Amino acid sequence: MTMGRPARYKLAVLCYPFRHTREVVQPVAHFASLRLMRMYVIGTAGHVDHGKSTLVKALTDIDPDRLPEEKEREMTVDLGFAWMTLPSGREVSIVDVPGHERLIKNMLAGVGAIDLALLIVAADESVMQQTREHLAILDILQIRRGLVVITKTDLVDEELVELVKAEVEDVVAGTSFEGCPMLGVSAYTGAGLDELKATIDDILDQTGARRDLGRPRLPVDRCFSISGFGTVVTGTLIDGMFAVGQEVELTPSGMRGRIRGLQSHKERVDRSDPGVRLAVNLSGVARSDIERGEVVTLPGWLTTTRRLDAHIRMVRGAPHPLRHNAGVTFHLFTSETTARVRLLDADRLAPGEEGWIQILLDDPIPMVKGDYFVLRSAEDTLGGGQVVDPNPRRRHRRFSPDTIEQLMMLDQGTGEDIIYSVADQSGPCDLRTLSQRSNLSTEEALDRALQLAEDGDLVILGNLAADSDAVVYSAQGWDIFRNRVAVELQAYHNSYPLRRGAPTQEIRSRTGLSQGVYLRALARLVDEERVVEESQQVRLPDHQVTLSPELEKRAADYLQSLEQEPYSPPTERHPEPELLGYLIDEGRVVRVNESVIFAASAYRELTDRIVAHLHENGSITVADVRTMFDTSRKYSLPLLEHMDQQRITRRVGDERVLR
């Protein structure tokens, strides 16, 4: 049920191996423009000692074994890099991987972003253990462009080479390599090398361009420092472009730096498009702070996750089934962590079976929808698949048809289906989240969201293209939100029947929305006549405050007590808070501080006479008010302070003047 990785064109390629530090990274001012040409990344795979590195050296004149240990043991230990020009003039990068079973994690770090895989099988040994495991990994990662290279043909006769090819055909049947070309070569005599280069050219002619989603990611596979230049990281750039001078962020560490220089194939460049093997000279970041597995990207968009939803396919030759809650090792590009797998539609998955899973990671890893991953036990590759949701909001119930349906929609649906599903599960979400979780470009996500909104399937709050706090809901999600607000308001009205409405910020707190999103949602609810907003309060349209006969009598008695001494009303015998709040909301009394409350008619008379005095005399004091109304400072001072708060008057020294 997983979908194949899209074919791609690559602009640039493998980074220079940095053996000669004087040629590595030059000052930014000397960087030349990148030569625009189609370029690709090729990866090797196969059993140890089957001649992968020897073949790469024969093709490129570059020895990919760069470590002293590799030279001494004559065995590849870590990733090696080389490049060559094909007969067509096309440049390609080559990532050479170790073939030993104990070095699988290094192999996995090198093949996550390649365009074409060379499965190397020695003619004198044929298919071996790591041949099968490497093939299984390439199949899991959906590397669709493959070529089987039978090496060491000079050591056997023609008949044995044909027998090896027949065995390989049986092994690759049912995988992404089924039907791929097979060639016999000898790295020592050079036999078949020209035909191999021509065949690679032919395959790459059928390989399309990698999409530029504007979200560059460079999973770091090497990091080192160079005297005079500082920290350099290498990797394959995916999803976007880098340019000299850009600010970048390393995820998951969160460190930030700036691109001081870029290099590809020993050549300095000032920018690079998706798909390149690239060396990035970083300023502001120490070598000691970076490890393999960090992702270099633009700041602010790529987040890490400890939980993801995915579709998994078990390797046919897996040594044992995958059980619910099993512990595994999770590999994605150059990242690795331990994890636990929750099976959502089965109790166990046998070798060769497929299923839906939720993976709980022990360490946070950055990823996006559509990324491919591999699951391993301590010693064996069990399976792998494709990320369907890189950051699900909740832990799913097992054997839930609704959950499986949603995951299938995210995995296999059309662009509109995926946008709707993301909005339904993640709403309210902004355009960046919509784009990232659907793995669509920002422009495509916007176009599809606008069309869905026009069809009534999405609700957009704000200008999605221009407003940073604009969000989308699915139509169903918006209905749920409206009902939730109605329930919260009804509960508030039931608890406080004498209040006109709930404070708008209290409802925001209950919904958990940010201020910007809440204000947009509230405006939409008002437009839909679902709620009424008045004086920083919100209520249901049919909510009305009515007093029982008993409360009416108590309110009347209280008002009468205020009116008996209108300028010096009682300050201790107030009614209960809810009834007092009702009288304030209804405008029947005015509270000027915690204890002093005037009847509305008295307050109007007090303020009117004070304003008239100010018009006539220009200023007024607390003593003037006390004398004017035959009251005390207890009332005159709070009254004037209240008029200051209402911006009727302004204090100047000991006097008040009109604003």
N, C-alpha and C positions, 0 to 999 in steps of 0.2 A: 504493500500500500504506500510505501515511500515513493516519492517522485525523484526522477533522475536529476542530477546536477546539470544546470543549463550549460550549453557549450559557450566558449568565450574566445574573444581575441585578447591578446595581452600586448600591452604597449612596451613594457620593458621587462627586465629579466633578473637574473641572479646577481647578487652583489659580489664584488671582488673579494676573494678570500683573505685579503689583507696580509699577505706574507711579507710584502715590501712596504713598510709603513710610510716611506717617503712619498709613495704614489697614492696613498689612500684617500685622505680628505684634505682638500685645499681650502683656503679662505673663500668666503662666500663671494667676494667680488670677482673671483676668477672663474666662477661656474659658468659653463656654456649652456645653451639651450638644448633640450632633449631632442634627439633625432626621432621624428615621428615615423614609426614602422610597427608592423604587427609582430609581436614577440610572445613567446610562450614559456611555460615552466614545465619541465619534464622530470619525473621522478623514477628512480629505479626501485625494484623490489625483487626478493628472491632469497634463497638459502645462502648461508655463509659459505664462502670459498667457491661460489659458482661464477665468479668473475665479474661482478658488478663494477667494482672500482677499476679493474683492468680495462674493461670495455669503455668506461668513461674516459680514461686516459688515452686510449687508442683513438677515440672519436675527437677529442678536444685538445690533446697535448697538455692537459692540465691534470695533475695528480690530485684527486679529491681527498686523499688521505693526508691531513694536515698536521696531525698530532704525532709527537715522538713515539708514543705508545703504539700508534697504528703502524708506523714505519718499522718499529722493532718486531712487532708480532705479525706483521703482514696481514692484518685483519682490521677492517673498518670498525671503529668503536662509536663514533658520533657522526653527525651529519657532515657530508662533504659537498663542495660546490664547484661547478665548472660551467662553461658555456661554449657554444660553437655556432658557426654560420653554416646553414644548410645550402644545398645546391641552388635553391631559389633566391638566395641572398637573405633569407629570413634568419634572424638570430634567435636562439633558444637558450634557456638556462637549464641546468641539470642539477637536481638535488640527489646526491648519492646517499643511500641509507645503509646502516649496518644490518647484517643478515643473521646475527647470532640470536638465539631464542631469548637470551637474558637481556638483550638490548632492544626489545620490542618498543619500549616507551620512547627511545630515540628515533626509531623508525617512524612511529606515529607522529612525532613532532615535525617530520619532514614531508609527509604526503598529504596533509590536510588541505592544501590549496594548489595542487598541481593540475595541469590540463591533460597530460598524457602520461601513462605509466608504462614503463618497460619491465615486463616480468621476465627475469633472467633465470634460465634453467640450463645447467651444465650438461653437455651431451654425454659425458662419461659417468654421470650419477643420476640423471633424470630427475623426476619429481621427488622432493624431500619434504621433511616436516615443515620447514619455514617457507617453502614454496607454497604449501597449502595455506598456512596461516597468513602470510602476506597477501595472497590472493583473496582470502576471506576478508581481510581488512580493506583492500581496494574495492571489493564488492560492497561492503557495508557503507563505505564513503561514496559509493556510486560514481566511481571514476569510470566514465563510459568510454573514454578513448584509451584503448589498450593495444599493446604490441608485445607478442611473446618472442624473445630472442634466445635461441639455442646457442650457447657459447661453447668454446673449446671443441669446435668441430674438427680441428686438426688432430685431435687425439683419438678419434673413432672413425669408422667407415661410414659411408653414405647410408647403408641399410640401418645402422643403429640410430643415426640421426632421425630417420623416418619413424622408427619405433618410438623414439622419445617424443616426437611431434604427436603421434597417435595417443600416447599416454597423456600428454598435456591437453589434447582435445577433450579427453574424457574428464579430466580434472576441472577444466574451465566451463564445462557444460552446465547451464543453469545459472551462471554468474554474469556479471556485466562484461566479462571478457569473452563470452561465447561468440564464436565466429570471427574473432579478431585475427589479423595477419600473424603468421609465424615465419621467422627467418632464421637461418643458420649462419653463424659468423665465427671467425677466429680473430681474436684481438692480437694474436702473435704473428700470423701470416698476413692479416689484413683482408682475408677472404670474406666477402659479404658486407663489408663496412659501407661501401658506396651504395649498395642496394638498400641497406638499413637507413642511411641518410635520406635517400629518395623516398622510401616508404614513410618515414616520419613526416617528410614534406607533404606527401599526399594526404596523410591523416589530418595534419594541421590545416590543410585547405578546407576540410570539412568542419573545422572548429570555429564557432561563432565568437562574437565579442562578449567580454564580461560586462555586465551592467554596471553603470556608474550611478549609485544611489546617493552620492554626496555624503556618505558616511564612512570615511576611510578607516580601515583597521589594519594594523601591521602586527600580527602575533610575533613576538620576539623569539627567535631561535638561537641567536648568539648575541653576546654582549661583551665588549672589551673596551679598553682605553688606549689612546695613542698619544704619545708625548707631543705636546703642542696643540692638540686638537680636543682632547678630552674623551668623553663617552661616545661610543659608537654601538648601535644596535643594528641587527640585520633581520630580515624576514621577507615574506611575500605580502605585498600590499593588496588588499581586497576592498571592494565596495566604494572606493573614492580615490581622490588624488591628494598628494602632498606637494608643498612648495617651500623653497628656502625662505626662512623668516617667519613661518607660521608658528603660532603657539600650539603646543600639543600637550596632551594629558596621557599619563600611563595608568592603565586600569588593570588590576584592582587597587593598586597602591594609592592612586589619587595624586601622585607627584606630577608637577607641571614643569615644562621646559620649553625651549624654542629650537626649531630646526636650524642648525648652523650650516649644514651642508648635506647634500644628497649625492649618492654615487651608485651607478649600476654598470656592471661589466667593466670595471676599471675606469669608467668615464664619468666625469663630473656632470651633473645635470642640475637644472634649477627648478624643475617640476617633474612629476611623474603621474601617470594615469593608473587606473586599476590593473592589477595583475602582474606588477613588476616584482622582481627580486631586487631588493633595495637595501642599501646601507645608509643609515641616518645618523649624522653627527649631531648630538644633542648638547645644548648648553643649559646650565642650571640644574643638571641631574648628575649625581655621582654614579660611577660604575658600580660601586658596592651596593647601591640601592636597587639595582635591577637584576632580575633573574629571568631565565627562560619561562615563558608563560604570561609575562606582562603583555599588554596590548597597547600599542601607541595609536592614539586617535586624536580627533579634535575635542576640545573640552566641552563638557556639558550635556552630552547625549547618550553615551554608552554607559549603562548601569550593570552592576553585577547582580547575580542571583544565587540563592542557595536552593531554589526549587524550580523545576521545569517539567513541562508535560511533553511527551514524545511518543513516537511510534517506533517500535523496536522490531528487528528481525534477528532471530537467533542464527548463529553459524551452523551450517549443516553438520559439521564435524565437532561441535562443542562437546566437551567431555562429560557434561552433566546438565540437567535442566536448570533453568533460572527460577528460583522460588520467590514467593512474596516476602518482602523485607530482607532480601539477600544483600549482603555487603559486597561491593564491587569497587573497581578502580575506573574512574571516569576520565576519558581523554577527549579533548576538543582542541583542534589545531595544536598549539604548543603547550596547552594547559593540561594539568593532571591533578586530580584529587580523589580521595576516597569518597564513597557515596553509598546510599541505601536505595534500593529499588522497590517501589510499591506497584504491584501488578493491579491494574484497574479492571480487567475483564477476564482474569484467569487466576488460578491458584499456583500454577507453574507453567512455564513455557519450555517445551522440549526442543532439542536441536532442530533447526529448520522452521520452527513455528514463529508466528508474528503476534504482536499484541500491543495494547496501549498501556503506558506506564507513567508514573510520576516519580521523578528522581529527586532525592534529597541529598544535596551536596554538603560535605563537611567544610569545605572552603568556598568562598564566593568566587564565581568565575563570570567574566563578561561574555555575553552571547546574544545572538539575535535569532529570530524565527528563520528556519531553513538551514541552520548550521548542522553539519553532520558530526556525530560523535561515535566513540567506540567504548564498549564495556568489556573489562577483563577481570578475571579472577586473579589470584596470586601468580599463576603461571600460564593461563590460557586465555585466548580471546573467546568471549562468550557470544557477543553480538554487538549490535549498535543500531543507529538509526538517525532520524532527523528531528531537530527541535521543532515542536509545533507551537508551544507557548513558552517563551523564555522566562516568564515571571507570573505564573498563575497566582491569583489573589488568595486562594484557599487550598486547603488539603481536600482532595476529592473523596467522595464516598465511592467505595468499590462497587462494581457491578451495577452502576447507575446508567440506564439507557440515555438519559439526558446528557450526562457527562461525555459519553462515547460519541453521541451525535454532534456535540459541540466540537470535540476534538477532530472528528472527521471533517467537519465543515472548515475548520482552520487549516487542515492538512490538504484537502482535496478540492475545496470550493473555488469558485471563480473569484476574481478580484473583489467584486461587490459582496460576495458571500463572506469572504475573509474580513473585509472592512466591517460588515455588519456584526460578525461574530466577535471581533475584537471590541467593538463598541458595546456589544451586549454584555461581554464578560468583564470589561475593564472600565466601562463608563462610570462617571464622565471622564473622557480622556481628551487631551489636546492633540493637535495635528502631529507633533513630534512623536508622541506615544503611538498614535494610530499608524504612522509610517513605520516606526521601528518594529512594532509587534506584528504588523502584517507583512514586513519585509518588502514593502513597496516604496518607491521613491516618494518624496514629499509631494511632488506635482501629481503623480498618479493617485496617491491616497486622497489628496484634496479633490481631484476630479470625481473620483468614485464616491466620496462622501457627499459631495454636492448633488450628484445624481440620485443617490439613495434618499437624501433629504427631500428632493423634488418629488420622489415617488412616495414619500410618507413613511419610509422605513427608518430614517434617522431624524433626530431632532438636534439642530445645531444652535447653540447659544452663543451669540456674538458673530463676528466676522472671522471665520476660521483661517482665512489667508492672512489677515492683518493683525488680529488681536492675540496677544500672548496668552491671555486667560480665556480665550474662546474654547469651548469644549463641545463634544458630541455625546448624545445618548442614543441608544437604540430606541425605537418607538416603544418597545416593551419596557426597556429600562426607564424611560421617561414616565410611563404610566405607573411604574412601581414607585418612582420618586414622588410623583404627585400624590399617590395614595399614602405614602409615608408622611408627607407634610400634613395631609388632611388628618391622619391618625394622631400625629403629634399635637396639632392644633385642637382637635376635639378633646384629647386628654387634658390639655391645658385649660380649655374652657370648662371642662367638668371639675377640675381642681379649683379653678378660680372663676366661678360663675359671675362675679360682680366686676370683673375686669373686661374692658372693651376688647382687648386682644393680648397676645403674647409679645414680649419684646422681640424685635426682629433678630437680634443677636443670639437670643436663647434658642430660637428655632435653628439658626445656623449651627450653633453648637451641637444641637441634637442630630442634625443631618451629617455633621462631620465634613462639610464642604469648606474650601478656602473662601476668603472674603469675596474675591473677584468672581468666582464661579457662582457663589450663593447669590450675589446681587443680580447676576444675569438670570439665574434660575427664578428668583423671586419676581423679576420684571416679567418674565414669560408667564408665570402663574397669575400675575395680576392681569396681563393681557388676555389670558384665557378665562378670566373671571372665576378662577378657582379659589383665590384669596383676595382679601382687601387689605391694603397697607395704608395706615393712617398714623401720623405723628410717631414714627419709629416703633409702631406696633403693627402686628399682622393678625388677621382673624379670618375665620370662615365667613363667607357671604351671608349665611343665614343666622349667624350668631347675634343675639340681642340680649342686652342686660336688662333684667326686670327684677324689681324688689318685691318680696313677699309683703303682705299687709303688716306683719310685725316689724320688718326692716324699714318699711315706709314710715311707721310711727316713730321708730328710734331716730331715723334721719331727720324727721320734722322736729322732734324734740331738741336734737342737737343744733339744728339751724336756728331754732328759736332762742337757744341759750347764747349763741353767737350774736344775734341781732339785739339782744337786750342791752349789751354793752358793746356796740359795734367797733369802737376804737380801742377798747381794752378787753377783748374777749377772753374767756377762760382758757387756760393753757394746760389743764390737767385732765379734764373730763372729756377726752376724745373718744369716739366710738372705736370698735375693733378695726384693725388695719384694712380689711377688705372693704368694709362699708365706707371708711374714710377715703380709700382709693377711688371708689365709685363716685363719691361726691366731688372729688377733685377732677376725675375724668369728665364728669358731667358739667363741670364749670360752675358748680353751686357753691364751692368754697375755694379759697386760694391759700396755699401753704407757703409762708415766706421763710420759715425755718422749721426745725424739728418740733418746736413747741407752739409757735405762734401761727394761728390759722384764722383768717378773716372770712366772714361771709362775703360772697361775690359782690353783692351790692355795696357793702362797706369798703371793700378794696377798690372798687371803681371810684367811689366818692373820694377816698384818700388820695389816690393817684391823680385824679382830675384836679383836685384843689392844689396839690403840690406842683403839678405842671403849670397851672394858672399862676401860681406864686412865682415860679421861675420865669415865666414870660414877662411878668411885671417887674420883678426885682433882680433877675439874673442869677441868683444863687439862693441856697437854703442850707440850714444847718440842722443837726439832730435836735438842738434846743428849739429851733423855730417850729419844727414839726410837733414836738412835744407840747409847745404852747398852743399851736394852731388847733390841735384836736383834744387838748386837755387830757393827755395821756402820759405815759411814762417812757423813759428811755428803753425799757424792756420791749416796747412795741415800736417806737419810732426808729431805733437803730436797725432792727431786722427789716423793717419796711423799706428804708432807704437802700440797704444792701441788696434787697431783692430787686428794687428798681434798677440798681446798677447792673445786676445780672441780666435783667431783661433789656438792657441797653437803652433804657429811658433816660437815665441820668449817668453822670460821670463824676467821680470824686476828685476834687482838687483841694488838697490839704484837708481842712476840717469842713469844707463846704461841698455841696453838690451843684452841678450845673447841668443844663440839658445837653444831650449829645447832639 
